[in-house]
Amino acid sequence: MDVKLKPFSRSFFNTLSGKEAVLDPDRFEFTEYRTILVNGEKAGVVGMIFPKGDRSWGAIQIALEPRFRGKGLLQACEDMLASELKVYNLYATIEKENIHSINSHKRAGFRMLSEVDLKKIRKQGFLKESQVRLYKRLDNG
Ligand SMILES: CC(C)(COP(=O)(O)OP(=O)(O)OC[C@H]1O[C@@H](n2cnc3c(N)ncnc32)[C@H](O)[C@@H]1OP(=O)(O)O)[C@@H](O)C(=O)NCCC(=O)NCCS
């Protein structure tokens, strides 16, 4: 499989099935989104949202067209974007019911935040009751 990240295409994103599961980059100020190309075909979107003035970590977003799911593209694309941007601390906020995404992120090396931390950030208003958050630290070597 030839996998490449290309500049974000708004028109493709608008037609992407599963885009509701990712945050729309237009709603945020500091973002880096890409269109995923697999063997020359537009397969999905991967992106990162940053807090203001801080690129030490990013909130990762990904959605793939159904026919490109189940092939391990999540890990390949998220790692490609992280290394391109040199961002080695990733967070993924996922709806509890999105079991495929939680499983896939765990397979890609993400770990669930502890119950104590999840409770704390929910109380601070940074995480909905319906969501969980996972974390991954990439090797920058
Ligand atoms: C979540 C998502 C990005 C996972 O990417 P992926 O590259 O398919 O991940 P994997 O190859 O590791 O497979 C993930 C799971 O999907 C399953 N799967 C396989 N083919 C599939 C298909 N055609 N459609 C849906 N799921 C499929 C796999 O069996 C695996 O199941 P598991 O829960 O038993 O582990 C992808 O399913 C997707 O785009 N979903 C819609 C958008 C979304 O939910 N984004 C995440 C927001 S947090």
The ligand as a MOL file (V3000), in Angstrom:
LIG
                    3D

  0  0  0     0  0            999 V3000
M  V30 BEGIN CTAB
M  V30 COUNTS 48 50 0 0 0
M  V30 BEGIN ATOM
M  V30 1 C -11.6690 4.6360 13.6580 0
M  V30 2 C -10.9640 4.3640 12.3290 0
M  V30 3 C -10.1680 5.6130 11.9340 0
M  V30 4 C -10.0460 3.1640 12.5480 0
M  V30 5 O -9.0640 3.1170 11.5400 0
M  V30 6 P -8.5910 1.6990 10.8710 0
M  V30 7 O -7.3720 1.9820 10.0730 0
M  V30 8 O -9.7550 1.0950 10.1950 0
M  V30 9 O -8.2110 0.8720 12.1780 0
M  V30 10 P -7.8510 -0.6780 12.2310 0
M  V30 11 O -7.3340 -1.1590 10.9190 0
M  V30 12 O -6.9860 -0.7960 13.4260 0
M  V30 13 O -9.2630 -1.3910 12.4740 0
M  V30 14 C -10.1350 -0.8920 13.4800 0
M  V30 15 C -11.3400 -1.7710 13.6840 0
M  V30 16 O -12.2560 -1.6140 12.5850 0
M  V30 17 C -12.6810 -2.8970 12.1180 0
M  V30 18 N -13.0330 -2.8910 10.6900 0
M  V30 19 C -12.5390 -3.6430 9.7340 0
M  V30 20 N -13.0960 -3.3530 8.5560 0
M  V30 21 C -13.9700 -2.3940 8.7950 0
M  V30 22 C -14.8650 -1.6920 7.9670 0
M  V30 23 N -14.9490 -1.8950 6.6580 0
M  V30 24 N -15.6330 -0.7760 8.5490 0
M  V30 25 C -15.5700 -0.5410 9.8610 0
M  V30 26 N -14.7290 -1.1950 10.6820 0
M  V30 27 C -13.9340 -2.1070 10.1450 0
M  V30 28 C -11.4870 -3.7390 12.3840 0
M  V30 29 O -11.8810 -5.0880 12.4290 0
M  V30 30 C -11.0710 -3.2530 13.7510 0
M  V30 31 O -11.9790 -3.8150 14.6960 0
M  V30 32 P -11.7110 -4.0680 16.2440 0
M  V30 33 O -12.6000 -3.1220 16.9750 0
M  V30 34 O -12.1300 -5.4590 16.4420 0
M  V30 35 O -10.2690 -3.8550 16.5320 0
M  V30 36 C -11.9750 4.0500 11.1830 0
M  V30 37 O -12.7750 2.9520 11.5830 0
M  V30 38 C -12.8820 5.2260 10.8400 0
M  V30 39 O -12.5390 6.0470 9.9970 0
M  V30 40 N -14.0760 5.3260 11.4950 0
M  V30 41 C -15.0190 6.4150 11.2470 0
M  V30 42 C -14.5210 7.7330 11.8170 0
M  V30 43 C -14.1060 7.6250 13.2650 0
M  V30 44 O -14.7800 7.0270 14.0840 0
M  V30 45 N -12.9420 8.2400 13.5670 0
M  V30 46 C -12.3420 8.2240 14.9000 0
M  V30 47 C -12.7700 9.3870 15.6650 0
M  V30 48 S -12.1080 9.3200 17.3280 0
M  V30 END ATOM
M  V30 BEGIN BOND
M  V30 1 1 1 2
M  V30 2 1 2 3
M  V30 3 1 2 4
M  V30 4 1 2 36
M  V30 5 1 4 5
M  V30 6 1 5 6
M  V30 7 2 6 7
M  V30 8 1 6 8
M  V30 9 1 6 9
M  V30 10 1 9 10
M  V30 11 2 10 11
M  V30 12 1 10 12
M  V30 13 1 10 13
M  V30 14 1 13 14
M  V30 15 1 14 15
M  V30 16 1 15 16
M  V30 17 1 15 30
M  V30 18 1 16 17
M  V30 19 1 17 18
M  V30 20 1 17 28
M  V30 21 1 18 19
M  V30 22 1 18 27
M  V30 23 2 19 20
M  V30 24 1 20 21
M  V30 25 1 21 22
M  V30 26 2 21 27
M  V30 27 1 22 23
M  V30 28 2 22 24
M  V30 29 1 24 25
M  V30 30 2 25 26
M  V30 31 1 26 27
M  V30 32 1 28 29
M  V30 33 1 28 30
M  V30 34 1 30 31
M  V30 35 1 31 32
M  V30 36 2 32 33
M  V30 37 1 32 34
M  V30 38 1 32 35
M  V30 39 1 36 37
M  V30 40 1 36 38
M  V30 41 2 38 39
M  V30 42 1 38 40
M  V30 43 1 40 41
M  V30 44 1 41 42
M  V30 45 1 42 43
M  V30 46 2 43 44
M  V30 47 1 43 45
M  V30 48 1 45 46
M  V30 49 1 46 47
M  V30 50 1 47 48
M  V30 END BOND
M  V30 END CTAB
M  END
